[in-house]
Amino acid sequence: MAETVIDVRDVSTTLGGHAIHRGVSLSVARGEVVALIGGSGTGKSVLLREIIGLQKPQAGRIELFGQSVWDATPEQMNRLRRRFGVLFQDGALFSSLTVEDNVATPLFEHTRLPRPTCRQLARLKLAMVGLPEAAAKKRPSELSGGMRKRVALARALALDPELLFLDEPTSGLDPISARAFDRLIRLLADSLGLTVFLVTHDLDTLFSIIDRVIVLSDGRVLGAGTIDQLKHIDDPWLTEYFAARASREESAHGS
Amino acid sequence: MAHAHAHFDEAGGVLIVRGDWDADAAAALPDLAGKRVRAIDGAGLTRLDTNGAWLLLNAVRPQPDAPLPELRGFVPRHRALWALVARHDVAAAAQPSPPRIGVRALAGRGALAMWGHLVGLLDFVGRLTLELLTLLARPRLWRWREFGAQLRDIFVGAIPIITGMLFLLGVVFAYLLGDQAKRYGANIFVVDGLLAAILREISPVIVAVLVAGRTGAAITAQIGTMKVTEEIDAIRTLGLSPLAVLVIPRTLALVIALPLLVFLGDIAGILGGMVVAKGQLDISFHMFLDRTADVLLLKTLLVGLGKAPVFAVFIALIACRMGLTVTRDARSVGAHTTSTVVQSLVAIILLNALFAVMFVRLEI
């Protein structure tokens, strides 16, 4: 059994008098690529924000690499932050910095490397996520949506984290760019030995690159496992969710 | 956690590395300048990430076209990671730092930017005039509600700061003037001097400066943020003109609000002067007002009030144009807002000088 990287125990969250999570428990082992799915408003993104320490749950325990996120001292938390990278939904790139400096920022802040070296490492990361060299000196506003996502991924990878969090990595991308981005994530996860935890709505992502799926429903974890295992769970939302894919494939074959 | 350690074996040309190699391992690298590394022994590596691998690669191979050293004792995972980094290394080649910009180049760029602003303002005035002509033909398209909201923000919102500042300036001016006048026993002439200075120069210029800083900056920041969030594009696609919807109501509101504010500033400044005149110079309020009625010419008041709409047009045009030329990033909004205030202040001072010369020549 591989080491547990993310461990969430009995997390409960209430937002605005609304119970979002009622005892959510899940765990992710090293090297896994895991997706968190669930209908709109089931608190997927909230759970992600709680795991990375941006939002405090009312009850429960969250551990990353065996370190409790909400009991950590600021120094412990900073050390922890160096070990994971986050790709936010809209990229959240700093619009006033060049692409290269965006990726180099974590290196500027968290290492003692000279600035030119940080920029060189940033360009290495940009090459690894498949961006052309010419993009390095541009500003985020000059790039397409797909390229911005890649820059954000490069920034998340800047400090060579062991764990990568992705919030809706393929949202807002056209199907071709989305599939290319999926393949890139899997390639990097395999070659860098990353553990990946992603929140997604994209069925194609699920079917192409995911080892294990965790379903969030009604404030609890409805089930976890491979897609084939999940198909046997009797739940109206889940059945409809997978039916959407089946009908799409049928119509694709029919035409 | 094992600390990174490196040792260069000169005889065999082998670099032996041990421990965790990540971004912090740079300090552990020995000085390899002028030495040729034939092989790297990585049997003792406990961890290797892309940052660490690249630092190692960069140290053993200063030129990208030099041959790669042989790898010894690397576990397959580290070997694969090394290959991945080596494949993308071309992109990370050192780049010359950007050339330093000299004073002459800076001055030249500044001059070009000023020229650009001047041409841009002219172009903007032209487009605005065309827009106004269309609006005159179709009065239904006037945005009265927006105009009213702007007038409230620009005029009512500015009353406390304008009256407060001008009152204090009146106090200071009367005090300094009174100090001189007392020596010659010319106390009552302080009223003459105060009226001329406040009404003709101080109130119009200071009020315009305050409004440029307060309203001009706000207009640029607001329109600029709307540009960033694509609201301006949304206005366009609805078949509306951003000039008609945003610029003309603001310009009109400023043109109307500024003379009103100058008038309030006049009153506040005179009140400030009256207070000092009573305390320092023994000129009662009654005497002060009597003297005012005797010496104040209507044209003194009108000169001051007449300058205000001209200042207002320039503040509005500069602020709106800078807002509309914001590019889609956060820094641009800040830079353009700063530029609005600077341009407005320069315009106000220059226009005021122009007016002064003009009025002297015309003997007003």
Contacts between the chains, C-beta under 8 A, distances in Angstrom:
chain1	res1	chain2	res2	distance
A	94	B	330	7.9
A	95	B	328	7.4
A	95	B	329	3.6
A	95	B	330	4.6
A	95	B	331	7.0
A	96	B	329	5.7
A	96	B	330	5.3
A	96	B	331	3.4
A	107	B	23	6.5
A	107	B	51	7.7
A	110	B	23	7.7
A	111	B	23	4.2
A	111	B	24	6.2
A	111	B	51	7.8
A	112	B	24	7.1
A	112	B	26	7.5
A	112	B	27	7.5
A	113	B	23	6.1
A	113	B	26	5.8
A	116	B	94	6.8
A	116	B	95	7.9
A	116	B	97	7.2
A	117	B	26	7.4
A	117	B	55	7.7
A	117	B	58	7.9
A	119	B	95	7.6
A	120	B	54	7.6
A	120	B	58	7.4
A	120	B	92	4.4
A	120	B	93	7.6
A	120	B	94	6.3
A	120	B	95	8.0
A	121	B	23	7.4
A	121	B	51	5.7
A	121	B	54	6.0
A	121	B	92	6.8
A	123	B	91	4.9
A	123	B	92	4.5
A	124	B	50	6.8
A	124	B	54	5.5
A	124	B	85	6.8
A	124	B	88	5.6
A	124	B	89	6.9
A	124	B	91	6.3
A	124	B	92	4.0
A	125	B	50	7.4
A	126	B	91	6.6
A	127	B	88	3.8
A	127	B	90	7.5
A	127	B	91	3.5
A	127	B	92	7.0
A	128	B	50	7.2
A	128	B	84	7.1
A	128	B	88	5.3
A	133	B	91	5.3
A	139	B	329	5.9
A	140	B	329	7.2
A	141	B	327	6.8
A	141	B	328	4.1
A	141	B	329	5.0
A	157	B	50	7.7
A	159	B	23	6.7
A	159	B	51	7.3
A	160	B	22	6.1
A	160	B	23	7.1
A	160	B	49	3.5
A	160	B	50	5.4
A	160	B	51	5.1
A	160	B	52	7.6
A	191	B	80	6.1
A	191	B	81	6.7
A	191	B	84	5.3
A	192	B	49	7.5
A	192	B	50	6.8
A	192	B	81	6.9
A	192	B	84	7.9
A	193	B	77	6.4
